[in-house]
Amino acid sequence: MSVGFTDQTLRQIVHTSIGGDQVRVRLTNEFSAAPLHVDAAQIAHRDAGASIVPGSGRTLTFGGSPSIIIPPGAHVVSDPVDFAVLELGDLAIDIYLPGPTGPATWHRTSRQTTYISPAGNFVGAATLPTASTTLSWFFLKGVEVMASTQTTAVALFGDSITDGTNSTADTNNRYPDHLARRILAIHGNQKLGVLNTGIAGNRVVAGGRGPTAQARFDRDVLVQPHVSHVIVLEGINDSSNTVFQADQIIAGHKQLIERAHVLGIKIYGATLTPAGSTGTREANRQAVNAWIRTSGAYDAVIDFDAVTRDPSNPTFFLPRYDSGDHLHPNDLGYKVMADAIDLKLLK
């Protein structure tokens, strides 16, 4: 959890994949101990920085009310609002929190600037007065766009490499962003939304940041509207343990596959990318990758390891794809990952 807020307005930026003519916003108080009071909320088109496009703002209501109290552990969804959502556009979501909120439910690694006001309700301000900024989201669970009944979605499920850690902030260079651009560039593929459900530090088995992959799969993937495909990239954080536990990681993957197949969802396994490591971590990674490639358990395999590794030093990324920590790709590396996905798999 993060620190909380008192008498402050947050302006949070969300980058879309597909467009539509209605929208609603999901807020969450899942990991907070106290009720969350939201006194006002709005959605608008972001112009630049902390500014919105004049006249684009629409008030968000909850059961017809402009305010709501969210109990600890709960989620809420706003009423649908008529709003022209642009493909690959930036939305600005304002929430005013009279507080004190206590420690906030947050998404730590957003790679997107959130603007935090000084004291006061500035919901809808043309330019939000800004006391501080951070690269995290708070109490914001998601944005749902009303699109054609023929529209489906692919959920990209993973850890920091799906989340976009070490990609350039405010440039939308995570691998899900690159995939969304590829899909929209191809005629006839504009009916597929891309959902980023990565959490930095996440694990399949135990520990790590946030609920484990097995614990959150239903919440973050299976209940999402119209999900037709899932790409799973999880296990490198489990592999960092000092014990060999590839069998446990694989057992966790099998559970994800079974649960997706029950609902008729196609699920694809992505190989774990290089981590610049040796010993147990590398042994776990290689064992998990061998199973993903050869078991036939996933509906298809996306070999991120093969397209990002250095052939002369295969436990490391190619230098031109390495962000510098040998664990996360840079912007180009994330693009190469997205380019490795056969878009025919997403039809």
Secondary structure, DSSP 8 states (H G I E B T S, - for coil): -B---SSEEEEEEEE-SS-EEEEEEEEE-TT-SS-EEE-EEEEEEB-STTBB-TT--EE--BTTBS-EEE-TT-EEE---EEEEE-TT-EEEEEEEE-S---SB-EES--SS-EEE-SSS--TT-SB---SEEES-EESEEEEEEE--TT-EEEEEEESHHHHTTTS-TTS--SHHHHHHHHHHHSTT-TTEEEEEEE-TT--SSS-SSSS-HHHHHIIIIITSTTEEEEEEE--HHHHTSSS--HHHHHHHHHHHHHHHHHTT-EEEEE-----S--HHHHHHHHHHHHHHHHS--SSEEE-HHHHHEETTEEEEE-GGGB-SSSSSB-HHHHHHHHHTS-GGGG-
